Amino acid sequence: MKQSSDTVVMVRPHHFRSNPETLADNTFQSVSQANDVAQKAYDEVTDVANTLREQGITVHLFEDETTYTPDSVFPNNWFSTHASGELVLYPMFSNNRRKERRADIIEFLQSRYKYSTTLDLSGLEQKEQFLEGTGAIVFDHQAKLAYAARSKRMHEAALNSLCERLGYQPVVFDASNSAGTPVYHTNVIMAVGTEFVMVALDMIEEKARQRVITAIQHSGKALIELSETQIAQFAGNTLELDAKNGKLLALSTTAVEALTNEQKIHLAQWVKLVPMPVPTIELGGGSIRCMLAQVFKPA
């Protein structure tokens, strides 16, 4: 299994705004009163897509012209694709986020890449068992691990069921900020690359911390520790991709400015850092990684 892909799905919103239904548990989210938020978000998505294409990444860019899906720019939460042949659809916590699931995107992926199985978990919403895709889960595809922080958006039974189906081992833990607020999505504090794992160990509950460290060590990957301050600047919300000239790490300019020189040098052993400015999107509580739904082609 490969850890990174050369293809992503992105959604360009025409009416982006901060989602009122997710403010309560997303400490990364804020509200902007500026009149040009929607236009700025549209432009940021356009620029990210263009930058990735220049690096040799295939970007399938879909438009969202509706006004009722303020978080549609984060498609990685409602579906994931797997080289083993699965297209997975996930149960979403917020009512308006459930409306992000789009038949045209699903049909495009099924037609283009011929997934053998569509695993639809969205029915778990009726049981209030939520599992928000690769926001709630950070997959190590090579080691077949599924890292996941407990939250309203990550139900452990749903995770265990998915892992059993995919043949992955769940690594579940509690994580919170220094104020005691639980981390809403695992992918804001953790990123897994082919050769490394970036993670804020201090935000993971102490009794679970060693279990996470052991899992990383057993995977054979280098550990790059991030601080809570760096996490607040989206330094954990990054994604490794396969570019035309080697692997790159997609991250925001906010995130790259939060990294130390030592961390940048360490990462540069394996990936080219490609920072992109998305300050408006980050008002919605997510950054570059959340904007990119990886496409793994069935083997």
C-alpha positions as CSV (number, residue, x, y, z in Angstrom):
1,M,0.0,0.0,0.0
2,K,1.1,3.5,-0.8
3,Q,0.7,6.3,1.8
4,S,0.4,9.1,-0.7
5,S,-1.5,9.6,-3.9
6,D,-1.1,11.8,-7.0
7,T,-4.8,12.7,-7.3
8,V,-7.2,14.6,-5.1
9,V,-10.8,15.9,-5.1
10,M,-11.5,19.5,-4.2
11,V,-14.7,21.4,-3.9
12,R,-14.8,25.2,-4.8
13,P,-17.5,26.9,-2.7
14,H,-19.3,29.9,-4.2
15,H,-20.9,30.9,-0.8
16,F,-18.3,30.0,1.8
17,R,-19.0,31.1,5.4
18,S,-18.2,29.9,8.9
19,N,-20.6,27.0,9.8
20,P,-22.8,27.9,12.8
21,E,-23.6,24.2,13.4
22,T,-19.9,23.4,14.1
23,L,-18.8,26.3,16.1
24,A,-19.5,24.7,19.5
25,D,-16.8,22.0,19.3
26,N,-14.3,23.3,16.7
27,T,-11.9,25.6,18.6
28,F,-10.1,26.3,15.3
29,Q,-13.1,28.0,13.8
30,S,-13.9,31.7,13.9
31,V,-16.5,34.0,12.4
32,S,-15.6,36.7,9.9
33,Q,-17.9,39.7,9.3
34,A,-16.1,40.7,6.1
35,N,-18.3,41.1,3.0
36,D,-15.8,39.4,0.7
37,V,-15.3,36.1,2.6
38,A,-17.0,34.0,-0.1
39,Q,-15.0,35.5,-2.9
40,K,-11.7,35.2,-1.0
41,A,-12.4,31.5,-0.2
42,Y,-13.3,30.9,-3.9
43,D,-10.0,32.5,-5.0
44,E,-8.0,30.5,-2.4
45,V,-9.4,27.2,-3.6
46,T,-8.6,28.2,-7.2
47,D,-5.0,29.0,-6.3
48,V,-4.5,25.8,-4.3
49,A,-5.8,23.7,-7.2
50,N,-3.6,25.6,-9.7
51,T,-0.5,25.2,-7.4
52,L,-1.0,21.5,-7.0
53,R,-1.5,21.0,-10.8
54,E,1.7,22.8,-11.4
55,Q,3.4,20.3,-9.2
56,G,1.9,17.4,-11.3
57,I,-1.0,16.5,-9.0
58,T,-4.3,15.6,-10.7
59,V,-7.0,17.8,-9.2
60,H,-10.7,16.9,-9.8
61,L,-12.3,20.3,-9.0
62,F,-16.1,20.4,-8.4
63,E,-18.2,23.5,-7.9
64,D,-20.6,24.1,-5.0
65,E,-23.0,26.9,-6.0
66,T,-25.4,26.1,-3.1
67,T,-25.9,28.2,0.0
68,Y,-26.7,25.5,2.5
69,T,-23.4,23.7,2.7
70,P,-20.9,26.1,4.3
71,D,-18.3,23.4,4.9
72,S,-18.3,21.8,1.4
73,V,-14.7,23.0,0.9
74,F,-13.7,20.1,3.2
75,P,-14.8,17.0,1.2
76,N,-12.3,14.7,2.9
77,N,-14.8,14.3,5.8
78,W,-17.6,12.6,3.9
79,F,-15.7,10.2,1.7
80,S,-12.5,8.3,1.4
81,T,-11.0,6.0,-1.3
82,H,-8.8,3.0,-0.9
83,A,-6.4,1.1,-3.1
84,S,-8.0,-2.1,-1.9
85,G,-11.1,-1.1,-3.9
86,E,-13.4,0.6,-1.4
87,L,-15.1,4.0,-1.7
88,V,-16.3,4.8,1.8
89,L,-19.1,7.3,2.6
90,Y,-19.2,8.5,6.2
91,P,-21.8,9.6,8.8
92,M,-21.6,13.3,9.6
93,F,-22.3,15.0,12.9
94,S,-23.9,18.2,11.7
95,N,-27.1,18.2,9.7
96,N,-25.9,20.7,7.1
97,R,-22.7,18.7,6.6
98,R,-24.7,15.6,5.6
99,K,-25.9,17.6,2.6
100,E,-22.3,17.7,1.3
101,R,-22.6,14.1,0.0
102,R,-23.0,14.5,-3.7
103,A,-24.1,11.8,-6.1
104,D,-22.2,13.4,-9.0
105,I,-18.9,13.1,-7.2
106,I,-19.6,9.6,-6.1
107,E,-20.7,8.6,-9.7
108,F,-17.6,10.3,-11.2
109,L,-15.2,8.4,-8.9
110,Q,-17.0,5.1,-9.4
111,S,-17.0,5.6,-13.2
112,R,-13.4,6.9,-13.5
113,Y,-11.7,4.6,-11.0
114,K,-13.9,1.5,-10.9
115,Y,-14.1,0.9,-7.1
116,S,-15.3,-2.6,-6.4
117,T,-17.2,-1.7,-3.3
118,T,-19.1,1.4,-2.1
119,L,-19.2,1.2,1.7
120,D,-22.0,3.5,2.8
121,L,-21.9,4.2,6.6
122,S,-24.1,7.3,6.4
123,G,-27.0,5.3,7.9
124,L,-25.2,5.4,11.2
125,E,-26.3,9.0,11.5
126,Q,-29.7,7.7,12.6
127,K,-27.9,6.0,15.5
128,E,-25.9,9.1,16.3
129,Q,-22.7,7.2,15.5
130,F,-20.5,9.7,13.6
131,L,-17.2,9.1,11.9
132,E,-16.1,12.1,9.8
133,G,-13.8,10.5,7.3
134,T,-10.1,11.4,7.1
135,G,-10.8,14.2,9.5
136,A,-11.7,11.8,12.3
137,I,-9.3,9.1,11.1
138,V,-5.6,9.5,10.1
139,F,-4.7,6.4,8.2
140,D,-1.3,4.8,8.0
141,H,-2.0,2.8,4.9
142,Q,1.4,1.1,4.9
143,A,1.2,-0.1,8.5
144,K,-2.6,-0.6,8.3
145,L,-3.2,1.7,11.3
146,A,-6.1,4.0,11.9
147,Y,-5.3,6.8,14.4
148,A,-8.4,8.4,15.8
149,A,-9.1,10.9,18.7
150,R,-12.4,10.4,20.5
151,S,-14.9,13.2,19.9
152,K,-18.5,13.9,18.9
153,R,-17.4,13.3,15.4
154,M,-15.6,9.9,16.0
155,H,-17.7,7.1,17.3
156,E,-15.5,4.2,18.4
157,A,-17.9,1.4,17.4
158,A,-18.2,2.9,13.9
159,L,-14.4,3.1,13.6
160,N,-14.0,-0.5,14.8
161,S,-16.5,-1.7,12.2
162,L,-14.7,0.1,9.4
163,C,-11.3,-1.1,10.5
164,E,-12.5,-4.7,10.6
165,R,-13.8,-4.2,7.0
166,L,-10.6,-2.7,5.7
167,G,-8.2,-4.8,7.7
168,Y,-6.7,-2.0,9.8
169,Q,-5.8,-1.8,13.4
170,P,-7.5,1.2,15.3
171,V,-5.3,3.3,17.5
172,V,-7.8,5.3,19.6
173,F,-7.0,8.0,22.2
174,D,-8.3,11.0,23.9
175,A,-6.8,14.4,22.9
176,S,-7.5,17.9,24.1
177,N,-6.0,21.4,24.2
178,S,-4.6,22.9,27.4
179,A,-8.0,24.2,28.3
180,G,-9.4,20.7,28.3
181,T,-11.4,21.0,25.2
182,P,-11.4,17.8,23.1
183,V,-9.8,17.9,19.7
184,Y,-12.6,17.8,17.2
185,H,-10.7,16.0,14.4
186,T,-7.6,13.9,14.5
187,N,-6.1,15.4,11.4
188,V,-5.6,18.8,13.0
189,I,-3.1,17.3,15.5
190,M,-1.6,14.5,13.3
191,A,-0.3,13.8,9.8
192,V,1.2,10.6,8.5
193,G,3.7,10.5,5.6
194,T,5.6,7.7,3.9
195,E,8.6,8.2,6.1
196,F,7.3,10.3,9.0
197,V,4.5,11.1,11.5
198,M,3.8,14.6,12.7
199,V,1.9,14.7,15.9
200,A,1.2,16.8,19.0
201,L,2.0,14.2,21.7
202,D,1.4,16.7,24.5
203,M,-2.2,17.0,23.4
204,I,-2.8,13.3,23.7
205,E,-4.0,12.0,27.1
206,E,-0.9,10.8,29.0
207,K,-2.0,7.2,29.6
208,A,-2.6,6.8,25.8
209,R,0.6,8.7,24.7
210,Q,2.9,5.7,24.9
211,R,0.6,3.6,22.9
212,V,0.6,6.1,20.1
213,I,4.4,6.4,20.3
214,T,4.8,2.6,20.2
215,A,2.5,2.4,17.1
216,I,4.6,5.0,15.3
217,Q,7.8,3.2,16.3
218,H,6.5,-0.1,15.0
219,S,5.5,1.5,11.7
220,G,9.2,2.4,11.3
221,K,8.5,6.1,10.7
222,A,10.3,9.1,12.1
223,L,8.4,11.0,14.8
224,I,8.2,14.8,14.4
225,E,6.7,16.3,17.5
226,L,4.5,19.4,17.2
227,S,3.5,21.8,20.0
228,E,0.0,22.9,20.8
229,T,0.9,26.4,19.6
230,Q,2.0,25.0,16.3
231,I,-1.3,23.0,16.1
232,A,-3.3,26.2,16.6
233,Q,-1.5,27.4,13.4
234,F,-2.6,24.3,11.5
235,A,0.9,22.8,11.4
236,G,-0.6,19.3,11.9
237,N,-3.1,19.7,9.1
238,T,-0.8,18.7,6.2
239,L,-0.9,16.1,3.5
240,E,1.8,14.2,1.6
241,L,1.2,13.8,-2.1
242,D,3.0,12.2,-5.0
243,A,4.2,15.0,-7.3
244,K,5.9,14.8,-10.7
245,N,9.4,15.3,-9.1
246,G,9.0,13.3,-5.9
247,K,6.8,13.7,-2.8
248,L,5.5,17.0,-1.6
249,L,3.9,18.1,1.7
250,A,0.9,20.3,1.0
251,L,0.4,22.8,3.9
252,S,-0.8,26.3,4.5
253,T,1.5,29.4,4.8
254,T,0.1,29.7,8.3
255,A,1.4,26.2,9.1
256,V,4.8,26.5,7.5
257,E,5.5,29.7,9.4
258,A,4.8,27.9,12.6
259,L,7.3,25.1,11.9
260,T,10.8,25.5,13.3
261,N,13.8,25.5,11.0
262,E,14.9,22.2,12.5
263,Q,11.5,20.7,11.7
264,K,11.6,22.0,8.1
265,I,15.1,20.6,7.6
266,H,13.9,17.2,9.0
267,L,10.9,17.1,6.7
268,A,13.0,18.2,3.7
269,Q,14.7,14.8,3.8
270,W,11.6,13.2,2.4
271,V,9.2,15.9,1.0
272,K,9.3,19.2,-0.7
273,L,7.3,21.7,1.4
274,V,4.7,23.4,-0.7
275,P,3.0,26.1,1.4
276,M,-0.2,27.8,0.1
277,P,-2.1,30.7,1.6
278,V,-5.7,29.9,2.7
279,P,-6.4,32.3,5.6
280,T,-10.1,32.7,4.7
281,I,-10.6,28.9,4.5
282,E,-8.9,28.5,7.9
283,L,-11.6,30.7,9.5
284,G,-13.8,27.6,8.9
285,G,-11.7,25.6,11.2
286,G,-9.7,23.5,8.7
287,S,-6.7,24.0,6.5
288,I,-5.0,22.5,3.5
289,R,-5.3,18.8,4.5
290,C,-9.1,19.2,5.1
291,M,-9.5,20.7,1.6
292,L,-8.0,17.6,-0.1
293,A,-9.8,14.3,-0.4
294,Q,-7.2,11.8,-1.6
295,V,-8.0,9.5,-4.5
296,F,-6.3,6.1,-4.3
297,K,-6.7,4.1,-7.4
298,P,-7.7,0.5,-6.9
299,A,-4.8,-1.8,-7.3
